[in-house]
């Protein structure tokens, strides 16, 4: 019986019971108790199952169980990394030591800090990632606005070319690109990462153009029509009206670009070979040798320097983790508003 009807019926029976006296009151009493018991059962059912399938306690418990399982899958490698980075070498061979080392060995972080040349690699990687992200935000926003709003001869063809650059792996073009950069004298420096980003390409540049095109396509055309009536040109309309409205897309592109430039391994390995300009991903590939030298020994067995390697790996991923921890709310909101998953 629906809870509303049950409640009204219970009130009616209760009023009749109160009006009756003697034998009549005794006759109404069992029915009133039965309706009260039914109301409690209905309330319990609604609490557990919900009025709709998404309202009940059972559904919420299932959702939290799934999210907890997914969180454990993603966090387990990070927890293992942190735990191993604080172990001593003898703890690696002790079967009783799993996640909690007997003694926290912070010496591993000192060796990793020195072996990675962390200060130099940190500011140089941060500089490249930050500038490349800012360049891609500006250039890809302008390109995406042009594809979404402006009338350009052969616009569909050129947009197909942009999509093609996203689909073709960079590994297939690395030899001619390397030759061009070598002739321009850009190798062993930040220019191979910054100049393409400034021109709307670079790492995942085509994807960022697609994100901005998707966002600008959702804005009402009346904004541009009002700007034209006020005598504003296309570029001024973009700078004064459209670009401020695209802050969610700008934030998404900036965070994606920053993290992907920070984690990129292939391009630094190709373009940085002299060791003068350091990138975090490049240092990761040389971590075993660097850590052995920093530790003052020639040990190359992986299990003997595993603790220092885990400490170095955690130092490498720490800045993006901190960035995401502070910007996750804005990042999620930006993804929801820009429709990154596609049209």
PAZA-669375 format. One record per residue (C-alpha): x, z, y; residue in three letters. Coordinates in steps of 0.2 Angstrom, whole numbers, plus 5000, padded with zeros to 4 digits. Each point is the difference from the previous one (the first is absolute). Layout:
! PAZA-669375
tikol X X; Z Z; Y Y; code ALA
...
***
This chain:
! PAZA-669375
tikol X 5000; Z 5000; Y 5000; code UNK
tikol X 5007; Z 4996; Y 5017; code UNK
tikol X 5007; Z 5015; Y 5010; code UNK
tikol X 4988; Z 4997; Y 5015; code UNK
tikol X 4984; Z 5000; Y 4989; code UNK
tikol X 5007; Z 5015; Y 4990; code UNK
tikol X 5003; Z 5010; Y 5016; code UNK
tikol X 4982; Z 4996; Y 5007; code UNK
tikol X 4992; Z 5004; Y 4983; code UNK
tikol X 5010; Z 5016; Y 4999; code UNK
tikol X 4994; Z 5005; Y 5018; code UNK
tikol X 4982; Z 4997; Y 4995; code UNK
tikol X 5001; Z 5010; Y 4984; code UNK
tikol X 5008; Z 5014; Y 5009; code UNK
tikol X 4987; Z 5000; Y 5014; code UNK
tikol X 4986; Z 5000; Y 4986; code UNK
tikol X 5009; Z 5014; Y 4991; code UNK
tikol X 5001; Z 5011; Y 5016; code UNK
tikol X 4982; Z 4997; Y 5003; code UNK
tikol X 4994; Z 5005; Y 4983; code UNK
tikol X 4999; Z 5017; Y 4993; code UNK
tikol X 4999; Z 5009; Y 4984; code UNK
tikol X 4999; Z 4988; Y 4985; code UNK
tikol X 5000; Z 4985; Y 5011; code UNK
tikol X 5017; Z 5005; Y 5007; code UNK
tikol X 5007; Z 5002; Y 4982; code UNK
tikol X 4994; Z 4982; Y 4996; code UNK
tikol X 5009; Z 4992; Y 5014; code UNK
tikol X 5016; Z 5010; Y 4998; code UNK
tikol X 5007; Z 4990; Y 4984; code UNK
tikol X 4997; Z 4983; Y 5009; code UNK
tikol X 5009; Z 5006; Y 5015; code UNK
tikol X 5015; Z 5006; Y 4990; code UNK
tikol X 5000; Z 4983; Y 4990; code UNK
tikol X 5000; Z 4990; Y 5017; code UNK
tikol X 5014; Z 5011; Y 5006; code UNK
tikol X 5010; Z 4997; Y 4985; code UNK
tikol X 4997; Z 4981; Y 5001; code UNK
tikol X 5006; Z 5000; Y 5018; code UNK
tikol X 5016; Z 5009; Y 4996; code UNK
tikol X 5003; Z 4987; Y 4986; code UNK
tikol X 4996; Z 4986; Y 5012; code UNK
tikol X 5012; Z 5007; Y 5013; code UNK
tikol X 5014; Z 5002; Y 4987; code UNK
tikol X 4997; Z 4982; Y 4994; code UNK
tikol X 5001; Z 4993; Y 5018; code UNK
tikol X 5016; Z 5011; Y 5003; code UNK
tikol X 5009; Z 4993; Y 4984; code UNK
tikol X 4993; Z 4982; Y 4999; code UNK
tikol X 4995; Z 4998; Y 5018; code UNK
tikol X 4985; Z 4991; Y 5007; code UNK
tikol X 5010; Z 4984; Y 4999; code UNK
tikol X 5015; Z 4997; Y 4988; code UNK
tikol X 5013; Z 5002; Y 5014; code UNK
tikol X 4993; Z 5017; Y 5006; code UNK
tikol X 5002; Z 5011; Y 4985; code UNK
tikol X 5014; Z 5012; Y 4995; code UNK
tikol X 5003; Z 4991; Y 4984; code UNK
tikol X 5004; Z 4984; Y 5010; code UNK
tikol X 5011; Z 5009; Y 5012; code UNK
tikol X 5009; Z 5008; Y 4986; code UNK
tikol X 5003; Z 4983; Y 4992; code UNK
tikol X 5007; Z 4993; Y 5016; code UNK
tikol X 5012; Z 5014; Y 5003; code UNK
tikol X 5006; Z 4999; Y 4982; code UNK
tikol X 5004; Z 4981; Y 5002; code UNK
tikol X 5008; Z 5003; Y 5017; code UNK
tikol X 5011; Z 5014; Y 4992; code UNK
tikol X 5005; Z 4990; Y 4986; code UNK
tikol X 5005; Z 4985; Y 5011; code UNK
tikol X 5010; Z 5012; Y 5012; code UNK
tikol X 5009; Z 5007; Y 4985; code UNK
tikol X 5005; Z 4983; Y 4995; code UNK
tikol X 5007; Z 4996; Y 5017; code UNK
tikol X 5008; Z 5016; Y 5004; code UNK
tikol X 5008; Z 5003; Y 4983; code UNK
tikol X 5015; Z 4989; Y 5004; code UNK
tikol X 5003; Z 5008; Y 5017; code UNK
tikol X 4999; Z 5018; Y 4993; code UNK
tikol X 5012; Z 4995; Y 4986; code UNK
tikol X 5012; Z 4993; Y 5013; code UNK
tikol X 4999; Z 5016; Y 5011; code UNK
tikol X 5002; Z 5011; Y 4985; code UNK
tikol X 5015; Z 4990; Y 4993; code UNK
tikol X 5008; Z 4999; Y 5017; code UNK
tikol X 5001; Z 5019; Y 5000; code UNK
tikol X 5007; Z 5002; Y 4982; code UNK
tikol X 5018; Z 5003; Y 4995; code UNK
tikol X 5008; Z 4988; Y 4987; code UNK
tikol X 4999; Z 5013; Y 4986; code UNK
tikol X 4981; Z 5001; Y 5003; code UNK
tikol X 4998; Z 4982; Y 4995; code UNK
tikol X 5006; Z 5004; Y 4983; code UNK
tikol X 4990; Z 5016; Y 4998; code UNK
tikol X 4983; Z 4997; Y 4991; code UNK
tikol X 4992; Z 5015; Y 5007; code UNK
tikol X 5002; Z 4993; Y 5018; code UNK
tikol X 4986; Z 4988; Y 5004; code UNK
tikol X 4994; Z 5000; Y 5018; code UNK
tikol X 5006; Z 5017; Y 5006; code UNK
tikol X 5019; Z 5001; Y 5001; code UNK
tikol X 5008; Z 5017; Y 4996; code UNK
tikol X 5010; Z 5000; Y 5017; code UNK
tikol X 4996; Z 4989; Y 5015; code UNK
tikol X 5016; Z 4989; Y 5002; code UNK
tikol X 5000; Z 4994; Y 5019; code UNK
tikol X 5017; Z 4993; Y 4997; code UNK
tikol X 4992; Z 4984; Y 4993; code UNK
tikol X 4993; Z 4996; Y 5017; code UNK
tikol X 5016; Z 5003; Y 5009; code UNK
tikol X 5009; Z 4988; Y 4989; code UNK
tikol X 4986; Z 4987; Y 5001; code UNK
tikol X 5000; Z 5002; Y 5019; code UNK
tikol X 5018; Z 4996; Y 5001; code UNK
tikol X 5000; Z 4987; Y 4986; code UNK
tikol X 4986; Z 4990; Y 5008; code UNK
tikol X 5008; Z 5001; Y 5018; code UNK
tikol X 4983; Z 5006; Y 5004; code UNK
tikol X 5001; Z 5002; Y 5019; code UNK
tikol X 5006; Z 4982; Y 5003; code UNK
tikol X 4988; Z 4992; Y 4987; code UNK
tikol X 4986; Z 5010; Y 5006; code UNK
tikol X 5001; Z 4995; Y 5019; code UNK
tikol X 5004; Z 4982; Y 4996; code UNK
tikol X 4986; Z 4998; Y 4987; code UNK
tikol X 4988; Z 5009; Y 5012; code UNK
tikol X 5005; Z 4989; Y 5014; code UNK
tikol X 4998; Z 4984; Y 4990; code UNK
tikol X 4983; Z 5006; Y 4993; code UNK
tikol X 4993; Z 5006; Y 5016; code UNK
tikol X 5005; Z 4984; Y 5010; code UNK
tikol X 4995; Z 4988; Y 4987; code UNK
tikol X 4983; Z 5009; Y 4999; code UNK
tikol X 4997; Z 4999; Y 5018; code UNK
tikol X 5005; Z 4982; Y 5001; code UNK
tikol X 4988; Z 4995; Y 4986; code UNK
tikol X 4986; Z 5010; Y 5008; code UNK
tikol X 5002; Z 4990; Y 5016; code UNK
tikol X 5004; Z 4982; Y 4993; code UNK
tikol X 4987; Z 5002; Y 4985; code UNK
tikol X 4987; Z 5006; Y 5011; code UNK
tikol X 5002; Z 4985; Y 5012; code UNK
tikol X 5000; Z 4988; Y 4985; code UNK
tikol X 4985; Z 5008; Y 4992; code UNK
tikol X 4990; Z 4999; Y 5016; code UNK
tikol X 5005; Z 4982; Y 5002; code UNK
tikol X 4994; Z 4996; Y 4982; code UNK
tikol X 4984; Z 5010; Y 5003; code UNK
tikol X 4994; Z 4995; Y 5017; code UNK
tikol X 5009; Z 4985; Y 5008; code UNK
tikol X 4997; Z 4982; Y 4997; code UNK
tikol X 5016; Z 4993; Y 4993; code UNK
tikol X 5002; Z 4982; Y 4993; code UNK
tikol X 5003; Z 5001; Y 4981; code UNK
tikol X 4996; Z 5019; Y 5000; code UNK
tikol X 4995; Z 5000; Y 4982; code UNK
tikol X 5015; Z 4991; Y 4995; code UNK
tikol X 5012; Z 5012; Y 5009; code UNK
tikol X 4991; Z 5015; Y 4993; code UNK
tikol X 5002; Z 4992; Y 4983; code UNK
tikol X 5019; Z 4999; Y 5003; code UNK
tikol X 5000; Z 5019; Y 5005; code UNK
tikol X 4991; Z 5004; Y 4984; code UNK
tikol X 5013; Z 4989; Y 4991; code UNK
tikol X 5014; Z 5011; Y 5007; code UNK
tikol X 4992; Z 5015; Y 4993; code UNK
tikol X 4997; Z 4993; Y 4983; code UNK
tikol X 5018; Z 4992; Y 4998; code UNK
tikol X 5012; Z 5014; Y 4994; code UNK
tikol X 5015; Z 5002; Y 5012; code UNK
tikol X 5012; Z 5000; Y 4985; code UNK
tikol X 4997; Z 4981; Y 4999; code UNK
tikol X 5005; Z 4997; Y 5018; code UNK
tikol X 5015; Z 5012; Y 5000; code UNK
tikol X 5014; Z 4988; Y 4999; code UNK
tikol X 4995; Z 4988; Y 5014; code UNK
tikol X 4996; Z 5016; Y 5011; code UNK
tikol X 5016; Z 5008; Y 4996; code UNK
tikol X 5010; Z 4984; Y 5005; code UNK
tikol X 4990; Z 4999; Y 5016; code UNK
tikol X 5004; Z 5018; Y 5004; code UNK
tikol X 5018; Z 4998; Y 4995; code UNK
tikol X 5002; Z 4985; Y 5012; code UNK
tikol X 4991; Z 5010; Y 5014; code UNK
tikol X 5012; Z 5015; Y 4997; code UNK
tikol X 4986; Z 5012; Y 4997; code UNK
tikol X 5006; Z 5007; Y 4984; code UNK
tikol X 5005; Z 5019; Y 4998; code UNK
tikol X 4989; Z 5004; Y 5015; code UNK
tikol X 4982; Z 5004; Y 5005; code UNK
tikol X 4995; Z 4982; Y 5006; code UNK
tikol X 4994; Z 4993; Y 4983; code UNK
tikol X 4987; Z 5014; Y 5000; code UNK
tikol X 4995; Z 5000; Y 5019; code UNK
tikol X 5000; Z 4981; Y 5005; code UNK
tikol X 4987; Z 4995; Y 4986; code UNK
tikol X 4990; Z 5015; Y 5005; code UNK
tikol X 5000; Z 4995; Y 5018; code UNK
tikol X 4994; Z 4983; Y 4996; code UNK
tikol X 4985; Z 5006; Y 4989; code UNK
tikol X 5008; Z 4998; Y 4983; code UNK
tikol X 5012; Z 5012; Y 4992; code UNK
tikol X 4996; Z 5012; Y 4986; code UNK
tikol X 4981; Z 4997; Y 4996; code UNK
tikol X 4997; Z 4992; Y 5017; code UNK
tikol X 4987; Z 4988; Y 4993; code UNK
tikol X 4990; Z 5015; Y 4993; code UNK
tikol X 5000; Z 5008; Y 5018; code UNK
tikol X 4994; Z 4984; Y 5008; code UNK
tikol X 4985; Z 5000; Y 4987; code UNK
tikol X 4996; Z 5018; Y 5004; code UNK
tikol X 4999; Z 4996; Y 5019; code UNK
tikol X 4991; Z 4984; Y 4997; code UNK
tikol X 4987; Z 5010; Y 4990; code UNK
tikol X 4998; Z 5013; Y 5013; code UNK
tikol X 4999; Z 4989; Y 5015; code UNK
tikol X 4987; Z 4989; Y 4991; code UNK
tikol X 4988; Z 5015; Y 4999; code UNK
tikol X 5000; Z 5004; Y 5019; code UNK
tikol X 4985; Z 4993; Y 5010; code UNK
tikol X 5003; Z 4983; Y 5010; code UNK
tikol X 4991; Z 5007; Y 5015; code UNK
tikol X 5016; Z 5010; Y 5004; code UNK
tikol X 5010; Z 4984; Y 5003; code UNK
tikol X 4985; Z 4991; Y 5008; code UNK
tikol X 4999; Z 5014; Y 5013; code UNK
tikol X 5019; Z 4999; Y 5003; code UNK
tikol X 4999; Z 4982; Y 5003; code UNK
tikol X 4986; Z 5002; Y 5013; code UNK
tikol X 5012; Z 5012; Y 5009; code UNK
tikol X 5013; Z 4986; Y 5000; code UNK
tikol X 5011; Z 5008; Y 4987; code UNK
tikol X 5011; Z 4988; Y 4989; code UNK
tikol X 5002; Z 5001; Y 4981; code UNK
tikol X 5017; Z 5009; Y 5001; code UNK
tikol X 4993; Z 5013; Y 5013; code UNK
tikol X 4984; Z 5002; Y 4990; code UNK
tikol X 5011; Z 5004; Y 4984; code UNK
tikol X 5011; Z 5012; Y 5010; code UNK
tikol X 4987; Z 5009; Y 5010; code UNK
tikol X 4985; Z 5000; Y 4988; code UNK
tikol X 5003; Z 4995; Y 4982; code UNK
tikol X 5017; Z 5009; Y 4997; code UNK
tikol X 4994; Z 5017; Y 5006; code UNK
tikol X 4985; Z 4998; Y 4988; code UNK
tikol X 5011; Z 4996; Y 4986; code UNK
tikol X 5009; Z 5017; Y 4999; code UNK
tikol X 4994; Z 5004; Y 4982; code UNK
tikol X 5007; Z 4983; Y 4994; code UNK
tikol X 5016; Z 5004; Y 5010; code UNK
tikol X 5002; Z 5016; Y 4992; code UNK
tikol X 4998; Z 4993; Y 4982; code UNK
tikol X 5012; Z 4986; Y 5003; code UNK
tikol X 5013; Z 5012; Y 5008; code UNK
tikol X 5000; Z 5012; Y 4986; code UNK
tikol X 5000; Z 4987; Y 4986; code UNK
tikol X 5014; Z 4991; Y 5009; code UNK
tikol X 5010; Z 5016; Y 5003; code UNK
tikol X 4999; Z 5006; Y 4982; code UNK
tikol X 5003; Z 4983; Y 4992; code UNK
tikol X 5016; Z 4997; Y 5011; code UNK
tikol X 5006; Z 5017; Y 4995; code UNK
tikol X 4997; Z 4998; Y 4982; code UNK
tikol X 5006; Z 4981; Y 4999; code UNK
tikol X 5015; Z 4998; Y 4988; code UNK
tikol X 5001; Z 4981; Y 4998; code UNK
tikol X 5004; Z 4994; Y 5018; code UNK
tikol X 5012; Z 5014; Y 5004; code UNK
tikol X 5009; Z 4996; Y 4984; code UNK
tikol X 5002; Z 4982; Y 5004; code UNK
tikol X 5004; Z 5001; Y 5019; code UNK
tikol X 5010; Z 5016; Y 5001; code UNK
tikol X 5016; Z 4999; Y 4990; code UNK
tikol X 5014; Z 5007; Y 5011; code UNK
tikol X 4994; Z 5018; Y 5000; code UNK
tikol X 5001; Z 5001; Y 5019; code UNK
tikol X 4981; Z 5000; Y 5003; code UNK
tikol X 4991; Z 5012; Y 4987; code UNK
tikol X 4983; Z 4999; Y 4994; code UNK
tikol X 4992; Z 5014; Y 4989; code UNK
tikol X 4995; Z 4988; Y 4986; code UNK
tikol X 5018; Z 4992; Y 5000; code UNK
tikol X 5007; Z 5018; Y 4999; code UNK
tikol X 4988; Z 5003; Y 4985; code UNK
tikol X 5008; Z 4986; Y 4990; code UNK
tikol X 5018; Z 5008; Y 5003; code UNK
tikol X 4994; Z 5018; Y 4998; code UNK
tikol X 5009; Z 5003; Y 4983; code UNK
tikol X 5017; Z 4995; Y 5007; code UNK
tikol X 4998; Z 5008; Y 5016; code UNK
tikol X 4994; Z 5017; Y 4993; code UNK
tikol X 5015; Z 5000; Y 4988; code UNK
tikol X 5012; Z 4998; Y 5014; code UNK
tikol X 4991; Z 5013; Y 5011; code UNK
tikol X 5000; Z 5012; Y 4985; code UNK
tikol X 5019; Z 4998; Y 4999; code UNK
tikol X 5000; Z 4993; Y 4982; code UNK
tikol X 5000; Z 4984; Y 4991; code UNK
tikol X 4985; Z 5004; Y 4988; code UNK
tikol X 4989; Z 4985; Y 4997; code UNK
tikol X 4989; Z 5007; Y 4986; code UNK
tikol X 4982; Z 4999; Y 5007; code UNK
tikol X 4995; Z 5017; Y 4993; code UNK
tikol X 5014; Z 5009; Y 5009; code UNK
tikol X 4995; Z 4994; Y 5017; code UNK
tikol X 4982; Z 4999; Y 4997; code UNK
tikol X 4996; Z 5015; Y 5011; code UNK
tikol X 5010; Z 4993; Y 5015; code UNK
tikol X 4991; Z 4983; Y 4998; code UNK
tikol X 4983; Z 5009; Y 5000; code UNK
tikol X 5005; Z 5009; Y 5016; code UNK
tikol X 5006; Z 4984; Y 5008; code UNK
tikol X 4983; Z 4991; Y 4995; code UNK
tikol X 4990; Z 5014; Y 5007; code UNK
tikol X 5010; Z 4999; Y 5017; code UNK
tikol X 4996; Z 4981; Y 5000; code UNK
tikol X 4981; Z 5002; Y 4998; code UNK
tikol X 4998; Z 5015; Y 5011; code UNK
tikol X 4998; Z 4992; Y 5017; code UNK
tikol X 4986; Z 4988; Y 4994; code UNK
tikol X 4992; Z 5015; Y 4992; code UNK
tikol X 5000; Z 5010; Y 5016; code UNK
tikol X 4994; Z 4985; Y 5010; code UNK
tikol X 4985; Z 4997; Y 4988; code UNK
tikol X 4996; Z 5019; Y 5000; code UNK
tikol X 4998; Z 5000; Y 5019; code UNK
tikol X 4991; Z 4983; Y 5001; code UNK
tikol X 4989; Z 4999; Y 4984; code UNK
tikol X 4984; Z 5004; Y 5009; code UNK
tikol X 5003; Z 4986; Y 5012; code UNK
tikol X 5006; Z 4989; Y 4986; code UNK
tikol X 4985; Z 5001; Y 4990; code UNK
tikol X 4988; Z 4998; Y 5015; code UNK
tikol X 5010; Z 4984; Y 5005; code UNK
tikol X 4998; Z 4993; Y 4982; code UNK
tikol X 4982; Z 5003; Y 5000; code UNK
tikol X 4997; Z 4992; Y 5017; code UNK
tikol X 5011; Z 4985; Y 4997; code UNK
tikol X 4994; Z 4995; Y 4983; code UNK
tikol X 5017; Z 4998; Y 4993; code UNK
tikol X 4993; Z 4995; Y 4983; code UNK
tikol X 4994; Z 4984; Y 5006; code UNK
tikol X 4986; Z 4990; Y 5007; code UNK
***
